[in-house]
Amino acid sequence: MTETINIMLAGPRGKMGSEALNMIEGTDHFQLVGCVDRKHQGKTIKEIDGLPDIDAPIYSDAQEAFDRLNADVFIDLTNPESGYVHTKLALNHHIRPVIGTSGFSEDQLDELKQLSSDKQTGIVIAPNFAIGAVLMMRFSQMAAKYFDSVEIIEKHHDEKLDAPSGTAVKTAQLIKEVRDSHQQGHPDEQESLPGARGANVDGMHIHSVRLPGYIAQQEVIFGQSGQTLTINHNSTDRKSFMSGVKFAVEQVMTIDHFVYGLENLME
């Protein structure tokens, strides 16, 4: 029999948070013990219109929530500002964070890595929890060994706060590991409009699109003389992220260190 995992969740009313609620409710060995939300202090999830019939308390004060709740895992799929604060609180309470918030700086990631080590508490931060997106990043790293030139186009809904996306940055980092650094395009290339060529990461260009109608999509386009190769992933529903969140919750229970990227938990 699988042991029950007690879970705290941030942002249950959000688009990702509400999907996470449904995933938790639908998983036999997951138990929601409470939520952090800026509204509805003192109420329970089942008292909020549109949310599942779960008798779990809501706290507007994150510190109070971590002090009161007996949780094994904390899930945060909100935004970089609150996510960073929540993650530090979780680690300081020896509660294992599973974080789907992108936009953390390198300094913040380094601090969380050190805190995880100090507290000997596992943490998983994933720029993207869709299994297909993780495979897209891995396939891109494989292709980069054979193609010298690559550009990344990431497309998200127009409410996304950070650009480029964490997935695009992670993809560029993985590609950087297997290819020599070099500047792409013509050496005398000039932009008649600033930013026309996108962000430059180790010679690669990343382009960000923000439009209503998208959830999350990324194309990684490789080119060499006479041919191109495009690796594409498209999330058409936020449910696509939940299998990865579920997997991360189960895996974080088995580790005592910092993991960045779901691919590092996959065989």
ZINOR-V766523 format. One record per backbone hydrogen bond with DSSP energy under -1.0 kcal/mol. NH is the residue of the N-H (numbers start at 1). CO is the residue of the C=O. Records with the same first field share a line. If there is no record, write none. Layout:
NH->CO, CO
//
This chain:
5->29
7->31
8->73
9->34
10->75
11->36
14->11
18->14
19->15
20->16
21->17
22->18
23->19
24->20
25->21
26->22
27->24
30->27
31->5
33->7
35->57
36->9
37->59
42->58
43->40
45->56
46->54
47->44
48->45
51->48
54->52
56->54
58->43
59->35
65->61
66->62
67->63
68->64
69->65
71->69
72->6
73->6
74->96
75->8
76->98
83->79
84->80
85->81
86->82
87->83
88->84
89->85
90->86
91->87
92->88
93->89
94->91
95->90
96->72
98->74
99->124
100->76
109->105
110->106
111->107
112->108
113->109
114->110
115->111
116->112
117->113
118->114
119->115
121->116
123->257
124->97
125->259
126->99
134->130
135->131
136->132
137->133
138->134
139->135
140->136
141->137
142->138
143->139
144->140
145->142
146->143
147->143
149->223
151->221
152->205
153->219
154->207
155->217
156->209
157->215
160->157
169->165
170->166
171->167
172->168
173->169
174->170
175->171
176->172
177->173
178->175
189->186
196->193
198->195
199->206
201->204
204->201
206->199
207->152
209->154
211->156
214->211
216->235
217->155
218->233
219->153
220->231
221->151
222->229
223->149
224->227
227->224
229->222
231->220
233->218
235->216
240->237
241->238
242->239
245->241
246->242
247->243
248->244
249->245
250->246
251->247
252->248
254->251
259->123
261->125
264->261
265->262
//
